[in-house]
Amino acid sequence: MTAGTPRVFVVDDEEPVRRALARLLRSAGFEPAGFGSPTEFLAAFDPATPGCLVLDVAMPGLNGLELQQALAARGADIPIIFLTGRADIPMSVSAMKKGAVDFLTKPVNDENLLAAVRHALEQDHVGRQARAELAIIRQRWATLTPREREVLAQVVNGRLNKQIAADLGTVEKTIKVHRARVMEKMAVRSVAALVKLTERIGLPPAS
Amino acid sequence: MSWVTVIWSMTAATCLTLAGVHLLVWLRARDSWMNLWFTVGAVAVAAHAGFELALMRATSPEHYGTVLRWMHVPVWVILVSFVWFVRLYFGAGRSWLIWTTCGLRTLALGLNFWFTPNLNYRAITGLRPFPLWGESVSLPIAVTNHWTLVGQLSSLLFLVYVVDASIIVWRRGERRKAVVMGGTLALSILVATGQSALLVWGVVPLPYILSLVFLAIVLVMGHELSRDVLRAAQVSRELRASEQRMSLAATAADLGMWEWDIAGQTFWVSTKSRERLGLGESEPMDLNRFLQKLHPDDRETVHRTLDQAMKGNGDYQSEYRIVLPGGEVRWIAAAGHMNFDAAHSPVHVRGVSMDITRRKQAELQVQQQRDELAHISRVAMLGELSGSLAHELNQPLTAILSNAQAAQRFLARDPSNVEQVQEILTDIVADNRRAGEVIQRLRRLFQKGEVERQPLDLNELVREVVRLVQSEVMSKGMELRTELAPDLPPVVGDRVQLQQVLLNLVANASHAMMGAAPADRQLVVRTGYSAGEGLRVSVTDRGCGIPAGDLTRIFEAFYTTRPEGMGFGLAVSRTIIAAHQGKIWAENNADRGASFHFTLPAAPGGKT
């Protein structure tokens, strides 16, 4: 699996069904990959590959819901579309609660399946972007010196330079320099933007 | 009126008459040697009487001597025939006594013709008159021959033989025989020998009256022989009565009787059997005609049964249908026995037959009801399978729909992609066929068809059932495994009914495991050999088990532990297995859960 192109993983124990679903996905321009069992899929799964999962519920060995749990336990949040032979409401509710994108009944109509796949890939894409941004912010934050992090915390709390200087036992001019360095390292122009960033990476507002 | 003539003539006549009667008996039954010896003896006694009369009427010493000499011939015959009669009558006695007796008497006869005038006297010098019953008869004046002792010795030996044989017979328990025959003979021989001795030695002046003694013996012997004749008559009367009783019983029990003389190629059939076969009163019968009356499907079987009886111990038993002239079909049960000659070729067959049409009809009805019940409970099981079926049908339908829609998209995007579309169509056809097979399987299971007995592979049967229930069991989070013994011989049975039993057991097992921990939800179907009872199929679960008191009750109709169950499944299963000559039972496992087993006899003749 190469990172970049999103893949649609199809997991169903029956080969003819797997092949047909993969064909349908390919006809709609997706790049499907089939697996005969959840175990097989887990063995080949790479969280770095963008994509979504089309998963049959009833399978021998590990079933679809158990695979969902196993993935969650690994911290992988690949979007899952469940396919089932029977419309079992309690089962679908439980699957949806655990973050399933959709719960579709076999035989599935192409529009429904493709819409769900599109939606799932979109969700995966958005998720991946958000995670990527977050990583950049964390990286930037990691370049700050301890003193700069103290200043940042005070700034985000809306303290004035003078007050910060008094707190840290230094002069206002020094704080000004620190502040400018923080704004530059975090690549923001306004205090408002800085506040938003710190909220996203979950820094405590006050220490 | 001469009394002497009258008495001796009557003695002779009596003996001859009795001899005649028993000669006839012997002529009719050549192996009744007793009658022959009796006849010979009685004739000799008659002759003896004639000689005695001649002696009494002798006119000269020479005449007397000659007559007495020839009289020894009947005496010899009398002794020999009596000895053999007694031997046969008693069936006992020492042979050396017999042979010595006969030998001595023969020696006496030889000496008799050696001496002049005879064995008794060296010389007869004159005759003297003697008054007997108002008549005058001749007595000899003579010199006694000492060799006469030889004859008397033989008589004494005969006496010894008789006494000895009588004791044996007495000890054997036939006391009447011993007393009557033994007693009479011993006494008579004693009297005869005594009288003869007294006479010859001239102690008592008396003529020979031995014929009267012999007559007594002949009468006793004749009487004893007639007892046998009388007994034969009695037996024949009893036989007739027994035959009547038999035919009465046969009529009452509605039995027909028949007899087939294989050697003589004749076929006797009782009136009842004639009616049954639709035969006329005087219509001839033979094996071919009989076979023609049979239902075409049964001819071969009847022929085979007869062949087997011929090769075996002769017992014959079969059930067959006959077709009456009007087209009506009757079921007949026949049983018989074949008699063989020394070379073990069959001589004739006797047998009885019974109309069992009503019983057969009842059996058929019971079987139909059983099959119907089996069908009903199969249909009731449809609910159990619905989940499985939905899955089984959904899978191919899913594949077909997705394939078809993929094809539409491929064509819309790139009309030249024929290869891809062709591949899709191939898959669609295969998926469609798969769905069709599911329906077929289902239809086979639920159709109300003829129950068909055929050789079946038990493992294949199990695999088919597992295919049917696998997804249902799986959806309940259970694991269904099979452990099938390889190379099992086939069983004979109805595929659908046996599958039904297995389905039922698997359904029950999965219900029993509903409350079990996920790790325990394991169901195993095993096949293998059963000790002495053919093949065995076992369904083992790890569920809640069966209360010990219910292990047999669960097979009763309407017994159920499930609120939605009807309590039919196991009852019907038991009926089906019993109809296949098998057994079904349940037991709790040592650790947890229960096992159901059923056995089926292996098909005769090995592999399919």
Contacts between the chains, C-beta under 8 A, distances in Angstrom:
chain1	res1	chain2	res2	distance
A	14	B	395	5.3
A	14	B	399	7.7
A	16	B	395	7.5
A	16	B	396	7.1
A	16	B	399	4.5
A	16	B	427	6.3
A	16	B	430	6.9
A	16	B	431	5.5
A	16	B	434	7.5
A	17	B	395	5.5
A	17	B	398	5.3
A	17	B	399	4.7
A	17	B	402	7.7
A	19	B	399	7.4
A	19	B	427	6.7
A	20	B	398	7.0
A	20	B	399	4.0
A	20	B	400	7.5
A	20	B	401	7.9
A	20	B	402	3.9
A	20	B	403	4.4
A	20	B	406	6.9
A	20	B	427	6.7
A	20	B	431	7.6
A	21	B	398	7.8
A	21	B	402	5.2
A	23	B	402	6.9
A	23	B	403	6.3
A	23	B	406	4.1
A	23	B	424	6.5
A	24	B	402	4.4
A	24	B	403	7.5
A	24	B	405	5.8
A	24	B	406	4.1
A	24	B	409	7.4
A	26	B	406	7.4
A	27	B	405	7.7
A	27	B	406	4.3
A	27	B	407	7.8
A	27	B	409	3.6
A	27	B	410	5.1
A	27	B	413	7.1
A	28	B	409	6.2
A	58	B	391	6.6
A	58	B	471	6.5
A	58	B	474	6.0
A	58	B	475	5.1
A	59	B	474	7.6
A	60	B	474	5.7
A	60	B	479	7.6
A	63	B	477	7.7
A	83	B	398	7.7
A	85	B	390	5.7
A	85	B	391	4.4
A	85	B	394	4.4
A	85	B	395	7.4
A	85	B	471	7.8
A	86	B	387	6.8
A	86	B	390	5.9
A	86	B	391	7.6
A	86	B	475	7.9
A	106	B	394	4.7
A	106	B	395	7.4
A	106	B	397	7.4
A	106	B	398	4.3
A	107	B	394	6.5
A	107	B	397	4.6
A	107	B	398	4.1
A	107	B	400	7.4
A	107	B	401	4.2
A	107	B	402	7.3
A	108	B	398	6.6
A	108	B	401	7.3
A	108	B	402	7.2
A	109	B	401	7.2
A	109	B	405	7.6
A	110	B	401	7.9
A	110	B	402	7.1
A	110	B	405	3.9
A	110	B	406	7.7
A	110	B	409	7.4
A	113	B	402	7.7
